[in-house]
Amino acid sequence: MSQNAEPRPRVRATDSKHRLFTASMELIGARGHHAVSVDEIAKAAGVSKGTVYYNFGSKAELIGELLNYGVAILFERLAQCAEDPDPLNGLRMMIADALEFIAEYPSFAQLWISEQWQSDSQWATSLASMRHEVITLVATALRKIASSTPEAPHKTAVDIDTLATAVFGAALILGRDRLVFHPERSIESCVGAVMAFTAPLR
């Protein structure tokens, strides 16, 4: 994995695009993407079906673009947290923001998890790129943490890219698990659990 990712452009949110994102995620979360039609998405978003087809061509292209839109929202939030001068606090905020994002858009997280590891997913290439961007951002934060603390022999054995993948996976699965099975768990307690992965760097 490259340590440097191309900067993702800021989200250019239009009202219609955000309504399409919200409507499609709600419908897909309730019934799955196979059972939801473009007509239903357009109606729920308050736009014409023709507008959807003109802009996206097909339902698959629409969902793929909205997945990218959702990740752009998440990435922008995480990138702002990563600017904190204290890298450890920056990572804590990144994890908290990721968990809050999952709570705000639960169906997006559900779709991402269900499609992420399916090699035959229609959006496999796009999802792999999104995953790479987010993990690279996490890895950059972890490297800052490692470089800001005194050197210790155990640090040399830590693979930062693997650790970043573990942090990403833990936050994604824990965030979804919290919503479905353990709504009583606070975001703070979840952040603490994910931050435990960084112990070898400190």
N, C-alpha and C positions, 0 to 999 in steps of 0.2 A: 504493500500500500504506500502510495506517495505521501510524504509529510505535508506537501503543499497542494491544496485543492484550489481550483479556479473559483474566485469569489462568486457566490450566487447573487444574481441581481435582486434588488429590493422588490418586494411583492407589489405589483401594480393591481391593487384590488378595485375592480369595478363592482358596482352594486349588483348587476345581473350575474356576474361571475361568482360573486360570493353567495348569492341566492341559489345558483345552480349547485355550488359546492355543498351548501347546507342541506338543500332538498335531496340531492342524490345520496348523501351520506346517511340521512335519516331513513330514506326508503331502503337503501341497500342494507343498513344495519338491521332493519325490521324483517326483511324478506330475502336478502341475498341478491347479488347483482344479476344473476341469471333470471330472476323472477320480476325484475323491474324494467319497465319499458321507457323509451325516450319520451313518449307522450306523458307518462306519469311524472317523470322528472321535470319536464317543461311546465306542466300544469302546476305542480307544487312550487316551482320557482317563480311562476307568474310570467313566463316568457313563452313565445310561440315555438312549436316544434320545428318550424322552418328555420327559426333563428339558431336553434341548437344544431341542426344538420348543416346549416350554412357555415357555422363557425368550427364544427368538429367533425362532420362527415359521417360519424357512426357513434353508437353507444360506447363501444370499446375505446374509441379515441376520446370521447367526452370523459369517461372515467379515468383514462390514463392522464389526461390533462388536469383533471381535478385532484388526482393523487399528487401530481407535481406541484399543484397550487397549495395543497395542504402541507407538503413538506417544506415549501418555500416559507410559509407562515412560521412553521416550527423552527426552521433554520435561522430565520431572521431573529427570532426571540433568543435562540441559543447563542448566536453570534454576538448579540448585545451583552449577554451575561459573560461571555468569554473575554470581554474587554476590561473586566474588573482587575484592578492592579494586584489584588491578592488572588493568585491562581486557584488556591484551594476553595476560597469563597466563591469564586467564579464558577467552578465546577459544581459546587452545591446548588447554586442558583440555576445552572443549566439543567440539573436533574430535577429540581423542583418545577421549573418551567415546563419540562417535558411531561412530568406527571400531571400538571395542571392542563396542559394541552390535550392529553389523553382524556382527562375528565371532561373537557370542553367539547371534544370531538370524538366520543367513544366509538362511533361506527367507523371512523377513519382508521383508528388504531386496530379495530377488529379486521377490517379489510386488509390492512397492511400486513398484519400477522398471518392471516389465512393465505395470502398470496405470496408472501415474502420467500418462502422456501419451496414453492412449487415450480419446478423447472419448466413445466408446460404452461405457466401462467401467461396470459396475453400481455401482461405488463412486466414480465420478468426482467427485461433489459432496463426499463425505466426504474423499477424498484431497486435493482442492483446499483444503479447510479445514485439514487437517493440515499440508499444505505451507506454507500461509500462516502458521500459528502458529509453525512452526519457523523459517521465514525471517525473520519479524518479530523473533524472539528473537535471531537472528544479527545482524540489522540494528541492533538496540539495542546489542549488544556493539560493533559497528563504529563506531557514533556515539560511544560512550564513548572508544574508541581515538582517533578523530579529534579529539575535544575535549580529550584529555589530552596532545596533542603540539603543539608550536609551529605557528602558522599558516604555511602555505607556499602560493605561488600555484597549484601543481598540485592542491592539495586541492579547490579550488572546482570543478574539472572532474569530480570523482568522484561518481557517482550511487550513493549508499549502498545503496539497495534493489536495484539491479542487481548490485552487488558482493556483497551478501548472497545473492542467488540463485546467483551463481557459486560462492561458498564452499559453500553447501548442495549444489549439484549435484556439485561436485568431490569433496566428502567422501563422498557417496552412491555415486557411480560408482567412485571410487578404492577405497573400502572393499570393494565387491563384486568389483572387478577383482583386488584383492589376494588375496581368498579363492580365486578361480577360476584365475587365471593366474600370480600372483606371491606365493605364500605365504611366500617368503623375505624379502619386504619387511617391514621393521619398522613398527610403528605410528608410532614416532618419525619415521622418514623420510617417511612419508605426511603426518604433521602438518606437517612442514617444507614440503612441497610445497604444501599447501593454504594455509598461512600466507603463502606468497609473494604471494597475491592482495592481502594487506593492505599491501604495500609503498607504494602511493600515499598511504596515510594516515599514514605515519610519517616 
